[in-house]
Amino acid sequence: MKTRDLLALGERLLCQGGLSAEEARREALLALAHLLGKRLPEVYLQPEVPEETRRRFLRMMEERARGVPLAYILGEVEFFGRPFLVSPGVLIPRPETEILIESVLEHVGNRAEPVLELGVGSGCVSLTLALEAPKLRVFGVEKSAAALEVALKNRRRLGLEGKVFFFRGDWLEAVKPRPYFRALVSNPPYVAPEEWASLAPEVREHEPREALLGGRDGLSFIRRTLEEAPRFLRPGGLVFLEIGYRQREKVEELARSLGYECSFARDLLGHDRVLVAGLRSDRGPSCE
């Protein structure tokens, strides 16, 4: 079957499943490129698609049209320019989380400093930090056995065994409380219960609730991290937290009440997306 005809068929199936024309076009192309082992522009250089590939592609499109996230269908997703393995039970990395990486690199840089990620999920944050700043000493804790297994596979795939250290545990309860780390980093669960119904069906029905819901007000993990961080940070240490796009005011109020000074990094839509917080006695960044 001709490549362009197959892509058009895939797009129609996805549009029938509720995707916009733009989303359908992008996801059909991503799926076919994955099956062919080609970069996106190279797909169009192959005029015909083998029959077995055609069948697999259409099965993927039918599954996607039923609401299954494309990342789970493909088994991987791109993050910070690199492919990361994902599977059901693991939060799918999103472009907003790349702001978290950029914030850590801006404030900590490529120095021989220990950094701890809380809730590693697929491992994309810890592993990307280790690749972008090779001198960092990166540690990560994860409660879910399924997510930790995926993170370990990604670590092996990227050749970072012996450099990035993952262990299983419940947030900071798994770490000895001593002032050791230069930074605590997390994309914590931050969705409030009243926001759950507004999430896209593919998120609500397929991604792990425990990686999304942040307690009664969406701030439970953010609050917990800020309250406990002083026992784990060395002088001058910082907390980096991804937050919901409407949470700045509440997060800033919380951080100030706990003795932090803070700044916020914005995403491409102009939303305050990442909190950077340091204790006032540590001369952290001022609120801006």
Rosetta silent file (secondary structure, phi, psi, omega in degrees, C-alpha in Angstrom):
SEQUENCE: MKTRDLLALGERLLCQGGLSAEEARREALLALAHLLGKRLPEVYLQPEVPEETRRRFLRMMEERARGVPLAYILGEVEFFGRPFLVSPGVLIPRPETEILIESVLEHVGNRAEPVLELGVGSGCVSLTLALEAPKLRVFGVEKSAAALEVALKNRRRLGLEGKVFFFRGDWLEAVKPRPYFRALVSNPPYVAPEEWASLAPEVREHEPREALLGGRDGLSFIRRTLEEAPRFLRPGGLVFLEIGYRQREKVEELARSLGYECSFARDLLGHDRVLVAGLRSDRGPSCE
SCORE:     score description
SCORE:     0.000 S_00000001
   1 L     0.000  142.362 -179.629    0.000    0.000    0.000 S_00000001
   2 E   -66.010  141.700 -175.444    1.237    3.481   -0.774 S_00000001
   3 H   -59.033  -46.885 -177.040    2.640    5.305    2.232 S_00000001
   4 H   -65.498  -35.662  178.261    0.564    8.440    1.776 S_00000001
   5 H   -67.787  -39.388  179.158   -2.630    6.436    1.355 S_00000001
   6 H   -66.075  -42.340  177.785   -1.905    4.468    4.532 S_00000001
   7 H   -61.839  -42.316  179.123   -1.216    7.633    6.496 S_00000001
   8 H   -62.320  -38.490  178.066   -4.461    9.157    5.234 S_00000001
   9 H   -65.936  -42.789  177.576   -6.362    6.052    6.330 S_00000001
  10 H   -61.275  -41.572  178.728   -4.731    6.199    9.745 S_00000001
  11 H   -61.902  -41.028  179.410   -5.649    9.852   10.105 S_00000001
  12 H   -63.151  -42.494  178.832   -9.290    9.107    9.283 S_00000001
  13 H   -61.472  -41.720 -178.698   -9.434    6.373   11.905 S_00000001
  14 H   -70.444  -37.726  176.418   -7.973    8.677   14.541 S_00000001
  15 H   -63.714  -37.841  176.537  -10.328   11.513   13.642 S_00000001
  16 H   -65.159  -26.720  177.729  -13.225    9.107   14.018 S_00000001
  17 L   -83.350   -1.624  174.791  -11.845    8.320   17.478 S_00000001
  18 L   109.345   -1.306  178.115  -12.071   11.972   18.471 S_00000001
  19 L   -78.567  151.861  174.573   -8.633   13.373   17.694 S_00000001
  20 L   -71.034  163.588 -179.179   -8.303   16.671   15.892 S_00000001
  21 H   -59.235  -40.148 -179.821   -7.032   16.614   12.318 S_00000001
  22 H   -66.509  -45.416  177.844   -3.662   17.997   13.444 S_00000001
  23 H   -61.794  -43.573 -178.855   -3.301   15.431   16.250 S_00000001
  24 H   -61.761  -42.800 -179.652   -4.351   12.611   13.934 S_00000001
  25 H   -63.430  -45.163 -178.156   -1.813   13.614   11.289 S_00000001
  26 H   -66.224  -44.782 -175.303    1.026   13.860   13.816 S_00000001
  27 H   -72.991  -35.611  175.819    0.250   10.609   15.631 S_00000001
  28 H   -62.556  -42.551  179.061   -0.267    8.578   12.468 S_00000001
  29 H   -65.616  -41.802  177.697    3.111    9.766   11.201 S_00000001
  30 H   -59.977  -43.884 -178.134    4.778    8.988   14.562 S_00000001
  31 H   -64.755  -44.871 -178.172    3.343    5.482   14.578 S_00000001
  32 H   -68.558  -39.428  177.116    4.404    4.677   11.030 S_00000001
  33 H   -60.476  -39.942  178.415    7.882    6.126   11.559 S_00000001
  34 H   -62.028  -46.213 -178.433    8.214    3.917   14.633 S_00000001
  35 H   -66.133  -35.401 -178.057    7.219    0.796   12.707 S_00000001
  36 H   -85.465  -12.063 -177.653    9.533    1.599    9.804 S_00000001
  37 L    68.356   37.286 -177.146   12.438    2.588   12.066 S_00000001
  38 L  -125.163  160.058  170.957   12.767    5.931   10.319 S_00000001
  39 L   -72.879  158.991 -174.088   12.853    9.599   11.234 S_00000001
  40 H   -54.200  -49.861 -177.543    9.639   11.488   10.540 S_00000001
  41 H   -65.114  -24.477 -176.357   10.720   13.204    7.263 S_00000001
  42 H   -74.616  -18.626 -178.867   12.137    9.912    5.953 S_00000001
  43 H   -58.021  -41.132 -176.463    8.746    8.195    6.050 S_00000001
  44 L   -71.850  -13.390  178.448    7.641   10.013    2.922 S_00000001
  45 L   -80.579  -11.278  177.014   10.742    8.803    1.063 S_00000001
  46 L  -100.210  105.063 -172.557    9.387    5.252    1.220 S_00000001
  47 L   -67.302  -32.909 -176.379    6.639    5.080   -1.418 S_00000001
  48 E  -121.659  149.776  177.640    5.221    1.671   -0.400 S_00000001
  49 L  -113.583  129.763  178.881    4.607    0.018    2.986 S_00000001
  50 L   -57.935  153.437 -174.950    5.009   -3.760    3.385 S_00000001
  51 H   -59.718  -44.097 -179.507    1.804   -5.696    4.066 S_00000001
  52 H   -63.530  -39.629  177.254    2.768   -6.801    7.579 S_00000001
  53 H   -64.427  -40.248  177.860    3.662   -3.227    8.509 S_00000001
  54 H   -58.468  -45.192 -178.953    0.331   -2.055    7.094 S_00000001
  55 H   -64.540  -43.604  179.816   -1.556   -4.520    9.310 S_00000001
  56 H   -64.296  -40.561  179.562    0.398   -3.566   12.430 S_00000001
  57 H   -61.951  -45.344 -178.012   -0.105    0.126   11.709 S_00000001
  58 H   -68.242  -33.727  174.754   -3.863   -0.233   11.339 S_00000001
  59 H   -63.581  -40.291  177.220   -4.081   -2.248   14.563 S_00000001
  60 H   -62.291  -43.939 -178.579   -2.231    0.585   16.284 S_00000001
  61 H   -64.505  -38.761  178.468   -4.579    3.166   14.832 S_00000001
  62 H   -65.780  -40.272  178.322   -7.639    1.204   15.954 S_00000001
  63 H   -66.056  -42.307  178.931   -6.221    0.892   19.458 S_00000001
  64 H   -64.613  -39.691  179.615   -5.391    4.598   19.563 S_00000001
  65 H   -63.955  -23.064  176.401   -8.882    5.469   18.310 S_00000001
  66 L   -82.848   -1.121  174.095  -10.257    3.574   21.330 S_00000001
  67 L   106.585   -2.948  178.740   -8.394    6.020   23.579 S_00000001
  68 L   -70.666  129.484  179.837   -5.188    4.176   24.463 S_00000001
  69 L   -58.050  140.215 -178.332   -2.301    6.710   24.600 S_00000001
  70 H   -59.505  -35.888 -179.361    0.053    6.403   21.654 S_00000001
  71 H   -59.347  -39.573  178.509    3.068    6.220   23.978 S_00000001
  72 H   -70.065  -34.206  179.395    1.729    3.011   25.523 S_00000001
  73 H   -67.846  -44.451 -179.431    0.999    1.556   22.087 S_00000001
  74 H   -77.781  -26.286 -177.803    4.504    2.308   20.809 S_00000001
  75 L    84.344    7.091  177.933    6.131    1.477   24.146 S_00000001
  76 E  -160.634  164.180  178.539    8.193    4.648   24.129 S_00000001
  77 E  -149.251  150.325  179.638    8.009    8.425   23.962 S_00000001
  78 E   -85.370  135.783  177.542   10.481   11.179   23.152 S_00000001
  79 E  -143.283  124.598 -178.679   11.646   13.379   26.013 S_00000001
  80 L    54.363   35.853  175.705   14.388   16.011   25.748 S_00000001
  81 L    82.287    8.009 -178.964   15.244   14.639   22.315 S_00000001
  82 E  -129.640  147.822  177.216   15.680   11.023   23.449 S_00000001
  83 E   -81.566  134.317  176.474   13.370    7.991   23.358 S_00000001
  84 E  -123.113  136.526  176.092   12.291    6.608   26.744 S_00000001
  85 E   -67.296  140.798  172.918   10.513    3.330   27.341 S_00000001
  86 L  -140.381  160.452  176.417    7.057    3.591   28.917 S_00000001
  87 L  -154.362  162.569  176.714    4.326    1.117   29.741 S_00000001
  88 L   -53.724  137.782 -174.787    0.900    1.158   31.387 S_00000001
  89 L    99.236   -5.652  178.890    1.337    1.962   35.061 S_00000001
  90 L  -123.535  131.266  178.555    4.016    4.579   34.339 S_00000001
  91 L   -60.426  135.425  179.406    3.263    8.266   33.843 S_00000001
  92 L   -78.378  123.887  177.628    3.941    9.366   30.261 S_00000001
  93 L   -58.861  143.166 -177.370    6.655   12.079   30.133 S_00000001
  94 L  -125.383  157.246 -179.413    5.380   15.419   28.849 S_00000001
  95 L   -57.496  -32.926 -179.014    7.048   18.468   27.288 S_00000001
  96 L   -58.487  -32.529 -177.403    6.220   20.590   30.367 S_00000001
  97 H   -71.064  -17.180  175.008    8.569   18.458   32.442 S_00000001
  98 H   -64.477  -26.738  175.682   11.458   19.500   30.229 S_00000001
  99 H   -63.270  -34.871  177.151   11.164   22.901   31.979 S_00000001
 100 H   -61.701  -45.844  177.479   12.027   21.084   35.206 S_00000001
 101 H   -58.947  -48.868 -177.173   15.233   19.775   33.628 S_00000001
 102 H   -61.467  -36.254  179.966   16.162   23.205   32.296 S_00000001
 103 H   -66.763  -42.969  178.010   15.613   24.803   35.705 S_00000001
 104 H   -63.510  -43.680 -179.776   17.924   22.347   37.449 S_00000001
 105 H   -63.521  -36.529  179.846   20.591   22.815   34.793 S_00000001
 106 H   -66.911  -43.134 -173.004   20.309   26.592   35.113 S_00000001
 107 H   -92.480  -28.978 -178.263   20.643   26.722   38.896 S_00000001
 108 L  -103.732  -40.483  176.978   22.841   23.699   39.666 S_00000001
 109 L    74.707 -166.704 -178.227   24.734   23.262   36.429 S_00000001
 110 L   -97.948   74.103  179.727   27.239   20.548   35.591 S_00000001
 111 L  -125.319  159.306 -178.997   28.979   20.208   38.927 S_00000001
 112 L   -75.005   69.578 -177.213   29.824   17.234   41.116 S_00000001
 113 L  -118.858  142.956  176.353   26.746   17.768   43.268 S_00000001
 114 E   -82.488  132.052 -178.555   24.314   15.148   44.628 S_00000001
 115 E  -127.850  137.789  179.997   20.748   15.490   43.370 S_00000001
 116 E  -119.545  126.092  173.213   17.742   13.443   44.456 S_00000001
 117 E   -98.411  135.833  178.114   14.607   12.910   42.370 S_00000001
 118 E  -104.332  120.029 -177.875   11.406   11.973   44.186 S_00000001
 119 L    77.814   73.207 -169.876    9.058    9.736   42.205 S_00000001
 120 L   -76.198  -21.885 -178.917   11.206    8.792   39.224 S_00000001
 121 L    55.843 -123.008  179.829    8.477    7.112   37.137 S_00000001
 122 L   -72.330  -11.992 -177.914   10.071    6.193   33.817 S_00000001
 123 L    90.180    3.606 -172.309   13.360    7.701   34.993 S_00000001
 124 H   -62.212  -34.958 -178.149   13.307   10.386   32.305 S_00000001
 125 H   -72.073  -54.148 -179.249   14.165   13.273   34.650 S_00000001
 126 H   -59.095  -45.481 -176.327   17.056   11.647   36.516 S_00000001
 127 H   -68.989  -37.247  177.198   18.517   10.066   33.402 S_00000001
 128 H   -67.216  -41.065  176.972   18.259   13.243   31.350 S_00000001
 129 H   -59.057  -41.897 -179.555   19.968   15.235   34.101 S_00000001
 130 H   -66.548  -32.537  179.407   22.801   12.702   34.132 S_00000001
 131 H   -78.650  -38.034 -178.547   23.207   12.932   30.369 S_00000001
 132 H   -79.467  -27.066  179.940   22.993   16.726   30.175 S_00000001
 133 L  -133.985   80.347 -171.090   25.211   17.309   33.236 S_00000001
 134 L   -60.747  -19.597 -179.469   27.544   14.293   33.507 S_00000001
 135 L   -80.734  -17.716  179.532   29.247   15.521   36.682 S_00000001
 136 L   -61.929  146.974  172.436   26.037   15.437   38.713 S_00000001
 137 E  -104.184  107.839 -168.312   25.594   12.544   41.145 S_00000001
 138 E  -106.537  129.583  176.773   21.992   11.525   40.560 S_00000001
 139 E  -125.038  154.336  178.793   19.801    9.456   42.876 S_00000001
 140 E  -150.255  143.299  179.230   16.113    8.640   42.577 S_00000001
 141 E  -120.323  140.175 -177.619   13.412    7.050   44.703 S_00000001
 142 E  -144.547  131.652 -178.909   10.235    5.400   43.409 S_00000001
 143 L   -80.113  -36.244 -175.024    7.415    3.675   45.289 S_00000001
 144 L   -79.612  125.578  178.202    5.919    1.733   42.368 S_00000001
 145 H   -65.586  -37.559 -179.818    7.662   -1.526   41.514 S_00000001
 146 H   -64.772  -43.957  179.311    6.298   -1.382   37.957 S_00000001
 147 H   -66.677  -41.036 -179.212    7.616    2.144   37.381 S_00000001
 148 H   -62.244  -36.977  178.203   10.982    1.311   38.934 S_00000001
 149 H   -62.080  -41.336  178.065   11.351   -1.628   36.558 S_00000001
 150 H   -66.712  -41.764  179.115   10.829    0.700   33.578 S_00000001
 151 H   -60.614  -40.578  179.434   13.284    3.242   35.000 S_00000001
 152 H   -66.742  -36.749  176.679   15.929    0.538   35.366 S_00000001
 153 H   -64.804  -41.867  178.294   15.365   -0.562   31.758 S_00000001
 154 H   -66.059  -38.094  177.254   15.803    3.025   30.573 S_00000001
 155 H   -60.734  -44.254  179.154   18.950    3.367   32.668 S_00000001
 156 H   -64.883  -42.647 -178.310   20.376    0.235   31.064 S_00000001
 157 H   -61.454  -34.538 -177.519   19.327    1.363   27.600 S_00000001
 158 L   -93.648    2.825  176.915   21.129    4.691   28.038 S_00000001
 159 L    68.667   35.012 -176.665   24.273    3.152   29.533 S_00000001
 160 L  -110.356   15.955  174.358   23.931    4.914   32.884 S_00000001
 161 L   -65.466  136.094 -176.510   24.250    1.934   35.210 S_00000001
 162 L    86.298   -3.249  178.774   26.760    2.787   37.902 S_00000001
 163 L  -120.372  -39.607  176.466   26.101    6.498   37.414 S_00000001
 164 E  -111.693  131.444 -172.113   22.417    6.987   38.273 S_00000001
 165 E  -117.275  115.703  179.147   21.169    5.170   41.365 S_00000001
 166 E  -106.905  143.474  173.519   17.507    4.222   41.773 S_00000001
 167 E  -146.534  156.951 -175.276   15.948    2.620   44.825 S_00000001
 168 E   -90.055  137.236  177.963   12.449    1.748   45.912 S_00000001
 169 L   174.781  173.551 -177.075   10.721    3.664   48.678 S_00000001
 170 L   -99.827   93.025  175.860    7.997    6.090   49.703 S_00000001
 171 H    53.257 -134.528 -175.826    9.188    9.614   48.925 S_00000001
 172 H   -79.096   -7.219  175.676   11.617   10.985   51.531 S_00000001
 173 H   -64.591  -21.088 -177.362   10.787    8.233   54.016 S_00000001
 174 H   -85.953   -1.646 -173.316   13.207    6.078   52.042 S_00000001
 175 L  -118.816  138.037  176.802   16.152    8.442   52.597 S_00000001
 176 L   -65.392  126.626 -177.367   18.246    8.979   55.709 S_00000001
 177 L   -74.912   96.825  174.046   17.531   12.536   56.954 S_00000001
 178 L  -148.314  151.616 -175.938   20.837   14.356   56.727 S_00000001
 179 L   -76.349   83.725 -173.271   21.879   17.539   54.902 S_00000001
 180 L  -115.752  -36.899 -168.942   23.477   15.882   51.906 S_00000001
 181 E   -88.100  144.609  173.803   21.744   16.888   48.662 S_00000001
 182 E   -78.881  -28.139 -178.551   22.286   20.008   46.597 S_00000001
 183 E  -153.688  143.536  166.470   18.798   19.678   45.131 S_00000001
 184 E  -107.588  131.906 -172.863   15.549   17.806   45.498 S_00000001
 185 E  -129.383  136.123  177.473   13.758   17.443   42.168 S_00000001
 186 E  -160.944  145.719  162.652   10.271   16.164   41.410 S_00000001
 187 L  -107.151   83.572 -170.951    7.340   16.129   39.057 S_00000001
 188 L   -80.511  165.222  169.883    4.949   15.183   41.873 S_00000001
 189 L   -61.759  128.307 -177.805    1.275   14.243   41.663 S_00000001
 190 L  -141.035   14.134  177.175   -0.523   17.621   41.697 S_00000001
 191 E   -83.692  129.178  176.664   -4.019   17.101   40.278 S_00000001
 192 L   -81.829  152.837 -178.702   -6.807   17.993   42.746 S_00000001
 193 H   -54.447  -38.181 -177.937   -9.862   15.678   42.955 S_00000001
 194 H   -71.589  -14.183  177.855  -12.171   18.329   41.495 S_00000001
 195 H   -89.623  -11.755 -172.369   -9.900   18.581   38.439 S_00000001
 196 H   -57.362  -45.540 -176.706  -10.011   14.851   37.714 S_00000001
 197 H   -64.937  -22.717 -178.086  -13.118   14.967   35.520 S_00000001
 198 H   -84.726   -9.337  178.111  -11.580   17.698   33.350 S_00000001
 199 L   -69.720  153.738  177.622   -8.570   15.569   32.374 S_00000001
 200 L   -59.867  141.128 -179.047   -8.538   14.012   28.921 S_00000001
 201 H   -52.938  -37.538 -178.557  -10.230   10.580   28.925 S_00000001
 202 H   -65.680  -27.019  176.413   -7.019    8.894   27.758 S_00000001
 203 H   -77.413  -51.034 -178.014   -5.274   10.258   30.864 S_00000001
 204 H   -59.163  -39.706 -170.751   -8.067    9.412   33.326 S_00000001
 205 H   -91.005  -14.516 -172.546   -8.631    5.939   31.968 S_00000001
 206 H  -126.864  -32.383 -177.584   -5.081    4.790   31.247 S_00000001
 207 L   -86.700  154.115 -173.240   -2.403    6.650   33.206 S_00000001
 208 L   -67.115  123.671 -179.896   -1.718    5.761   36.865 S_00000001
 209 H   -57.614  -38.347 -175.980   -3.937    7.730   39.275 S_00000001
 210 H   -66.494  -19.331  177.895   -1.265    7.601   41.970 S_00000001
 211 H   -91.065   -3.861 -175.752    1.109    9.531   39.711 S_00000001
 212 L  -116.017  -47.577 -173.555   -1.490   12.244   39.061 S_00000001
 213 E   -77.054  125.447 -176.429   -3.685   12.865   42.118 S_00000001
 214 L  -106.482   39.177  177.358   -2.060   15.133   44.690 S_00000001
 215 L    82.950 -170.201 -170.592   -4.415   14.701   47.643 S_00000001
 216 L   -60.317  -31.515 -179.254   -7.433   16.763   48.680 S_00000001
 217 L  -118.595    6.550 -178.148   -6.107   20.055   47.290 S_00000001
 218 L    81.564   -3.215 -173.812   -3.534   18.790   44.786 S_00000001
 219 L  -110.783    6.887 -173.525   -0.718   20.062   47.007 S_00000001
 220 H   -57.543  -47.414 -178.144   -0.115   17.089   49.309 S_00000001
 221 H   -74.527  -33.783  176.131    3.176   15.991   47.738 S_00000001
 222 H   -64.864  -46.547  178.778    4.316   19.563   47.161 S_00000001
 223 H   -61.435  -46.737 -178.685    3.572   20.414   50.797 S_00000001
 224 H   -59.674  -42.250 -178.876    5.220   17.236   52.040 S_00000001
 225 H   -66.533  -46.483 -178.900    8.374   17.911   50.043 S_00000001
 226 H   -66.102  -35.859  179.121    8.728   21.526   51.148 S_00000001
 227 H   -67.729  -38.072 -173.488    8.104   20.632   54.791 S_00000001
 228 H   -93.396  -19.086 -173.252   10.677   17.840   54.857 S_00000001
 229 H   -54.214  -40.377 -176.782   13.319   19.221   52.468 S_00000001
 230 H   -56.484  -25.600 -179.942   15.366   21.181   55.061 S_00000001
 231 H   -77.034  -12.200 -174.068   16.429   17.926   56.712 S_00000001
 232 L  -116.125  -13.855 -175.399   17.926   16.647   53.445 S_00000001
 233 E   -96.329  138.873  172.340   19.425   19.729   51.787 S_00000001
 234 E   -75.611  164.297  178.085   22.915   21.048   52.355 S_00000001
 235 E   -53.268  132.316 -177.303   23.310   24.833   52.883 S_00000001
 236 E    86.437    1.861 -178.898   22.318   26.592   49.689 S_00000001
 237 E   -69.952  157.770 -175.160   20.276   23.622   48.544 S_00000001
 238 E  -129.996  153.794  173.992   17.218   24.060   46.343 S_00000001
 239 E  -112.000  128.517  177.890   13.867   22.377   45.740 S_00000001
 240 E  -117.357  117.174 -177.961   12.640   22.051   42.140 S_00000001
 241 E  -131.682  127.938  168.672    8.988   21.069   41.728 S_00000001
 242 E   -72.578  140.615 -178.978    6.768   20.931   38.684 S_00000001
 243 L  -131.619  165.330  176.019    3.352   22.395   39.539 S_00000001
 244 L   -67.904  153.975 -172.106   -0.053   22.709   37.907 S_00000001
 245 L   -68.904  -11.790  177.573   -0.512   25.666   35.607 S_00000001
 246 L  -113.603   16.622 -172.480   -3.008   27.287   38.008 S_00000001
 247 L  -102.131   -1.488 -172.622   -1.175   26.540   41.251 S_00000001
 248 H   -54.353  -49.145 -174.415    1.403   29.321   41.477 S_00000001
 249 H   -58.464  -48.250 -178.728   -0.474   31.463   43.985 S_00000001
 250 H   -68.530  -39.242 -179.801   -1.154   28.635   46.429 S_00000001
 251 H   -67.239  -40.644  179.182    2.315   27.131   46.021 S_00000001
 252 H   -65.595  -41.832  177.860    4.002   30.481   46.560 S_00000001
 253 H   -61.248  -43.211  178.791    1.925   31.128   49.675 S_00000001
 254 H   -63.415  -47.386 -178.332    2.824   27.686   51.006 S_00000001
 255 H   -62.117  -43.073  178.772    6.533   28.086   50.245 S_00000001
 256 H   -62.800  -40.933 -178.437    6.694   31.510   51.895 S_00000001
 257 H   -65.246  -23.188 -179.788    4.905   30.224   55.004 S_00000001
 258 L   -97.115    8.208  174.722    7.577   27.534   55.349 S_00000001
 259 L    91.157   17.934  179.930   10.456   29.990   55.116 S_00000001
 260 E   -97.605  151.378  162.053   11.363   29.675   51.443 S_00000001
 261 E  -106.231  149.012 -170.618   12.190   32.270   48.863 S_00000001
 262 E  -150.253  159.088  169.930   11.213   31.213   45.378 S_00000001
 263 E  -133.708  169.268 -178.377   11.062   31.860   41.681 S_00000001
 264 E  -132.389  137.853  174.983    9.016   30.223   38.953 S_00000001
 265 E  -100.064  137.486 -175.985    9.938   29.029   35.471 S_00000001
 266 E   -97.435  151.383  175.029    7.292   29.384   32.783 S_00000001
 267 L   -87.056 -175.381 -174.937    6.272   26.955   30.086 S_00000001
 268 L   -67.861  -18.730  177.779    5.811   27.845   26.420 S_00000001
 269 L   -91.944    2.127  178.549    2.248   29.002   27.080 S_00000001
 270 L    87.120    8.425  178.673    3.403   31.438   29.748 S_00000001
 271 L   -84.665  140.618  173.837    2.152   29.412   32.720 S_00000001
 272 E   -69.486  114.238 -167.641    4.277   29.257   35.882 S_00000001
 273 E  -116.735  -25.719 -177.614    5.227   25.591   35.705 S_00000001
 274 E  -131.579  126.856  174.207    8.276   24.963   37.920 S_00000001
 275 E   -87.578  131.788  171.482    8.932   26.159   41.462 S_00000001
 276 E  -118.463  112.455 -171.827   12.553   26.849   42.414 S_00000001
 277 E  -128.495  137.601  174.800   12.728   27.279   46.191 S_00000001
 278 E  -136.351  145.937  178.603   15.510   27.848   48.697 S_00000001
 279 E   -63.062  142.198 -177.472   15.336   28.597   52.413 S_00000001
 280 H   -56.332  -36.510  179.811   15.766   32.296   53.202 S_00000001
 281 H   -66.808  -18.495  178.855   18.716   31.523   55.432 S_00000001
 282 H   -94.353    2.229 -179.148   20.308   29.882   52.405 S_00000001
 283 L    58.338   50.998  177.653   19.784   32.998   50.306 S_00000001
 284 L   -70.033  176.204 -179.653   17.612   31.251   47.781 S_00000001
 285 L   -65.327  144.880  179.636   16.221   33.060   44.745 S_00000001
 286 L   -76.190  155.491  178.383   13.731   35.827   45.496 S_00000001
 287 L   -68.215  135.445 -178.722   10.089   35.450   44.464 S_00000001
 288 L  -133.788    0.000    0.000    9.476   36.928   41.028 S_00000001
